[in-house]
Amino acid sequence: SHLHHGAGVNRAAFSRDSTRLVTAGKDGKARVWACETGQPGATFDHGADVRCAQFDVTGAVALTAGADGVVKQWDTATGRAARPDVKHGKDVLWAAYSPDGDRLVTAGTGMAKLGNAKTGEPLGPPFHAGADVVLYAEFSPDGTKVVTGSDDNTARVWDAATGDPLGQPMRHDATVNKAVFDPTGRIVLTSSSDGAAR
């Protein structure tokens, strides 16, 4: 069925049990929808262009990442704020929870950062700070590593506890738009504006 968010939709994501999805809108709002019926649920009023939205592992909380440099977390039943904000500092293009839901990673202008999902406190210094824009970041399946893709034409793997780089940068000839781990956490797949996936 068609879900009419009411404005341009930047991204959409399923809950882990695939019963709901959340849309991230250019109107500063994110909306929850029932997958089976298409009925709208809670609305999260972020207040700035919502670059992405994601459910946590339980589905009880969802995040919105905004052009205002802030990640907000919401009660998916009521639409009210559920936890303290996590501040990236500049435009946030992507944010994702760790597999256990205790941490989150943000990617955006100038850097990627780790934060405590429960308290909003930063966890260590920023990383991948040499890039103008980090477009994507995600945790490995076991939560011990983070991979980033950026406009410096590289994808990189980082220790999720320390923020230290692991191994050499994976290079492309243009911006790396996305980099993901395989289910084992041992292989990284990258996709780039140079027309290649590796």
DAJOPE-V385794 format. One record per backbone hydrogen bond with DSSP energy under -1.0 kcal/mol. NH is the residue of the N-H (numbers start at 1). CO is the residue of the C=O. Records with the same first field share a line. If there is no record, write none. Layout:
NH->CO ; CO
This chain:
5->3
10->24
13->22
15->20
18->15
21->33
22->13
23->31
24->11
25->29
26->8
28->25
30->44
31->23
32->42
33->21
34->39
35->19
38->34
41->32
44->30
46->28 ; 44
47->28
50->25
51->65
52->65
54->63
56->61
62->74
63->54
64->72
65->52
66->70
67->49
69->66
71->86
72->64
74->62
75->80
76->60
79->75
82->73
86->71
88->69
89->69
92->66
93->107
94->107
96->105
98->103
101->98
104->115
105->96
106->113
107->94
108->111
109->91
110->132
112->127
113->106
115->104
116->121
117->102
120->116
123->114
127->112
131->128
134->108
135->149
136->149
138->147
140->145
143->140
146->158
147->138
148->156
149->136
150->154
151->133
155->170
156->148
158->146
159->164
160->144
163->159
166->157
170->155
172->153
176->150
177->191
178->191
180->189
182->187
185->182
189->180
191->178
192->196
193->175
195->192
198->190
